[in-house]
């Protein structure tokens, strides 16, 4: 299954300002270099509610999916 990069990029726009800022930086630094598997993991991660996603990114909630941990680590980079 091929994942549409444009659609995933669009889904990185979040209603929560903090997440939107994190994803803006992530898109600039990492998005164009993601492998197909990483893109699939990101696509799946983006289905999370903004507040749950923000809690995983800021470390107040454990990331329960092992395959998302790489994306969470990239999102946390400063």
Z-matrix of the N, CA and C atoms (Angstrom, degrees):
N
C 1 1.452
C 2 1.537 1 109.08
N 3 1.296 2 116.58 1 126.25
C 4 1.455 3 121.94 2 178.67
C 5 1.523 4 109.16 3 -92.27
N 6 1.317 5 114.83 4 132.26
C 7 1.458 6 120.46 5 -179.06
C 8 1.519 7 108.47 6 -99.58
N 9 1.310 8 116.41 7 133.50
C 10 1.448 9 123.38 8 -178.95
C 11 1.534 10 109.72 9 -75.89
N 12 1.329 11 117.03 10 110.06
C 13 1.474 12 121.75 11 -178.65
C 14 1.528 13 112.46 12 -60.36
N 15 1.314 14 116.43 13 -37.60
C 16 1.462 15 119.88 14 179.54
C 17 1.516 16 111.86 15 -63.14
N 18 1.335 17 116.86 16 -40.86
C 19 1.458 18 121.10 17 179.16
C 20 1.524 19 110.49 18 -66.04
N 21 1.335 20 116.96 19 -43.20
C 22 1.466 21 120.63 20 179.32
C 23 1.525 22 109.95 21 -63.99
N 24 1.326 23 116.68 22 -42.91
C 25 1.471 24 120.38 23 177.83
C 26 1.537 25 109.62 24 -58.17
N 27 1.325 26 116.90 25 -44.52
C 28 1.465 27 120.93 26 179.67
C 29 1.531 28 110.61 27 -62.33
N 30 1.326 29 117.38 28 -39.47
C 31 1.467 30 121.10 29 -179.44
C 32 1.529 31 112.36 30 -68.51
N 33 1.316 32 117.89 31 -16.55
C 34 1.467 33 121.56 32 176.38
C 35 1.524 34 111.41 33 -71.13
N 36 1.317 35 117.54 34 -13.74
C 37 1.464 36 120.64 35 174.72
C 38 1.515 37 106.88 36 -75.36
N 39 1.326 38 116.61 37 119.75
C 40 1.455 39 120.79 38 -173.94
C 41 1.525 40 110.52 39 -118.42
N 42 1.327 41 115.23 40 153.72
C 43 1.460 42 121.26 41 179.56
C 44 1.530 43 111.55 42 -74.14
N 45 1.300 44 116.87 43 -28.79
C 46 1.461 45 121.91 44 179.95
C 47 1.535 46 108.56 45 -80.82
N 48 1.326 47 117.53 46 118.43
C 49 1.458 48 122.28 47 -173.96
C 50 1.526 49 112.49 48 -53.81
N 51 1.326 50 117.57 49 -44.23
C 52 1.458 51 120.95 50 -178.45
C 53 1.526 52 110.86 51 -58.81
N 54 1.320 53 116.40 52 -44.10
C 55 1.470 54 120.32 53 178.74
C 56 1.521 55 111.13 54 -67.89
N 57 1.303 56 116.29 55 -39.84
C 58 1.457 57 119.26 56 179.71
C 59 1.529 58 110.17 57 -59.63
N 60 1.318 59 117.46 58 -41.06
C 61 1.465 60 121.32 59 177.95
C 62 1.528 61 111.34 60 -65.59
N 63 1.329 62 116.68 61 -42.40
C 64 1.466 63 121.21 62 178.63
C 65 1.526 64 109.88 63 -62.14
N 66 1.316 65 116.92 64 -45.71
C 67 1.462 66 119.99 65 -178.38
C 68 1.525 67 112.14 66 -69.57
N 69 1.319 68 118.28 67 -32.47
C 70 1.466 69 120.40 68 176.26
C 71 1.526 70 109.71 69 -59.73
N 72 1.324 71 116.51 70 -47.02
C 73 1.471 72 121.37 71 178.70
C 74 1.536 73 110.30 72 -64.84
N 75 1.329 74 117.25 73 -43.49
C 76 1.466 75 122.54 74 179.21
C 77 1.531 76 110.85 75 -59.03
N 78 1.329 77 116.51 76 -45.64
C 79 1.464 78 120.18 77 -178.91
C 80 1.525 79 111.20 78 -61.48
N 81 1.324 80 116.39 79 -40.94
C 82 1.466 81 120.44 80 -179.87
C 83 1.527 82 111.85 81 -66.28
N 84 1.318 83 116.82 82 -38.91
C 85 1.463 84 121.06 83 -172.88
C 86 1.525 85 115.13 84 -89.72
N 87 1.330 86 117.38 85 -36.12
C 88 1.467 87 119.25 86 -166.17
C 89 1.528 88 116.32 87 -125.06
N 90 1.314 89 117.61 88 -26.97
C 91 1.466 90 119.93 89 -166.18
C 92 1.526 91 113.34 90 -56.29
N 93 1.303 92 117.44 91 -46.39
C 94 1.473 93 120.29 92 -174.96
C 95 1.523 94 113.49 93 -68.06
N 96 1.335 95 116.86 94 -15.27
C 97 1.473 96 120.48 95 -179.49
C 98 1.532 97 113.29 96 -102.06
N 99 1.325 98 118.15 97 2.81
C 100 1.469 99 120.00 98 -179.02
C 101 1.522 100 111.25 99 -68.30
N 102 1.325 101 115.14 100 137.86
C 103 1.466 102 120.28 101 173.96
C 104 1.531 103 108.44 102 -74.31
N 105 1.315 104 116.56 103 169.66
C 106 1.468 105 120.70 104 177.80
C 107 1.529 106 111.09 105 -60.58
N 108 1.324 107 117.47 106 -39.52
C 109 1.468 108 120.91 107 178.80
C 110 1.519 109 110.98 108 -66.15
N 111 1.327 110 117.06 109 -42.23
C 112 1.465 111 120.52 110 177.79
C 113 1.523 112 110.39 111 -64.26
N 114 1.314 113 116.40 112 -40.13
C 115 1.459 114 120.85 113 178.40
C 116 1.525 115 110.61 114 -62.33
N 117 1.326 116 116.94 115 -40.89
C 118 1.465 117 121.09 116 177.64
C 119 1.535 118 110.72 117 -63.52
N 120 1.333 119 117.06 118 -40.67
C 121 1.463 120 120.46 119 177.56
C 122 1.522 121 110.78 120 -64.64
N 123 1.321 122 117.21 121 -42.38
C 124 1.456 123 121.08 122 178.10
C 125 1.517 124 110.38 123 -63.66
N 126 1.313 125 117.28 124 -43.59
C 127 1.461 126 121.87 125 178.94
C 128 1.528 127 110.23 126 -57.12
N 129 1.311 128 117.05 127 -43.10
C 130 1.457 129 122.21 128 178.90
C 131 1.533 130 110.75 129 -67.68
N 132 1.320 131 116.91 130 -44.21
C 133 1.464 132 122.00 131 180.00
C 134 1.530 133 111.24 132 -60.34
N 135 1.305 134 116.95 133 -36.11
C 136 1.462 135 121.30 134 -177.63
C 137 1.520 136 113.21 135 -68.64
N 138 1.305 137 117.63 136 -8.64
C 139 1.470 138 121.27 137 176.55
C 140 1.528 139 111.54 138 -78.69
N 141 1.320 140 116.45 139 -11.33
C 142 1.470 141 121.23 140 179.19
C 143 1.525 142 110.71 141 -69.82
N 144 1.307 143 114.78 142 152.42
C 145 1.449 144 122.45 143 172.52
C 146 1.532 145 109.02 144 -61.70
N 147 1.326 146 117.71 145 144.06
C 148 1.465 147 121.43 146 -178.11
C 149 1.530 148 112.62 147 -54.80
N 150 1.323 149 117.57 148 -41.95
C 151 1.463 150 119.92 149 -176.81
C 152 1.529 151 111.54 150 -69.24
N 153 1.326 152 117.06 151 -37.11
C 154 1.467 153 120.20 152 175.70
C 155 1.533 154 110.21 153 -67.62
N 156 1.315 155 115.92 154 -42.42
C 157 1.458 156 120.53 155 -179.97
C 158 1.536 157 110.47 156 -64.00
N 159 1.326 158 116.87 157 -44.24
C 160 1.460 159 120.39 158 178.81
C 161 1.533 160 110.64 159 -62.31
N 162 1.326 161 117.17 160 -39.42
C 163 1.472 162 120.57 161 179.09
C 164 1.530 163 110.50 162 -63.20
N 165 1.320 164 117.78 163 -38.02
C 166 1.465 165 120.02 164 177.44
C 167 1.525 166 110.89 165 -68.95
N 168 1.321 167 116.69 166 -40.53
C 169 1.468 168 120.62 167 -178.60
C 170 1.530 169 110.93 168 -67.97
N 171 1.334 170 117.13 169 -40.87
C 172 1.467 171 118.73 170 -177.31
C 173 1.528 172 112.92 171 -86.08
N 174 1.333 173 116.76 172 -2.54
C 175 1.455 174 121.02 173 173.67
C 176 1.518 175 115.63 174 86.98
N 177 1.316 176 117.81 175 4.75
C 178 1.461 177 119.10 176 179.39
C 179 1.525 178 112.83 177 -83.22
N 180 1.321 179 116.51 178 -9.60
C 181 1.464 180 122.34 179 176.70
C 182 1.525 181 108.48 180 -134.52
N 183 1.308 182 116.27 181 136.81
C 184 1.464 183 121.80 182 177.94
C 185 1.529 184 109.94 183 -69.32
N 186 1.314 185 116.01 184 138.83
C 187 1.463 186 121.10 185 174.42
C 188 1.526 187 107.36 186 -80.37
N 189 1.314 188 116.86 187 111.43
C 190 1.457 189 121.93 188 -174.57
C 191 1.524 190 114.97 189 -78.35
N 192 1.301 191 117.78 190 -16.74
C 193 1.462 192 122.00 191 -178.42
C 194 1.522 193 109.10 192 -101.99
N 195 1.303 194 116.65 193 116.04
C 196 1.469 195 120.64 194 -178.59
C 197 1.525 196 111.97 195 -57.78
N 198 1.332 197 116.72 196 -38.49
C 199 1.468 198 119.61 197 -175.89
C 200 1.524 199 112.79 198 -71.20
N 201 1.338 200 118.49 199 -14.27
C 202 1.463 201 121.37 200 177.28
C 203 1.521 202 112.24 201 -87.90
N 204 1.305 203 117.51 202 -14.51
C 205 1.464 204 120.69 203 -171.93
C 206 1.526 205 112.94 204 -60.63
N 207 1.318 206 117.68 205 -35.82
C 208 1.463 207 119.96 206 177.84
C 209 1.530 208 110.68 207 -63.54
N 210 1.332 209 117.02 208 -43.20
C 211 1.463 210 120.60 209 178.92
C 212 1.523 211 110.79 210 -65.55
N 213 1.314 212 117.02 211 -41.81
C 214 1.469 213 120.75 212 178.44
C 215 1.527 214 109.20 213 -60.47
N 216 1.322 215 117.55 214 -42.52
C 217 1.477 216 121.03 215 178.97
C 218 1.531 217 110.79 216 -61.80
N 219 1.323 218 117.62 217 -41.64
C 220 1.464 219 120.61 218 177.87
C 221 1.526 220 111.21 219 -65.82
N 222 1.317 221 116.77 220 -38.09
C 223 1.459 222 120.62 221 178.66
C 224 1.525 223 111.61 222 -67.30
N 225 1.321 224 117.01 223 -30.80
C 226 1.461 225 121.27 224 -178.74
C 227 1.524 226 113.11 225 -77.28
N 228 1.326 227 118.42 226 -17.56
C 229 1.460 228 120.89 227 -177.84
C 230 1.519 229 111.36 228 -57.99
N 231 1.306 230 115.10 229 137.40
C 232 1.477 231 120.22 230 -179.34
C 233 1.497 232 111.21 231 -101.59
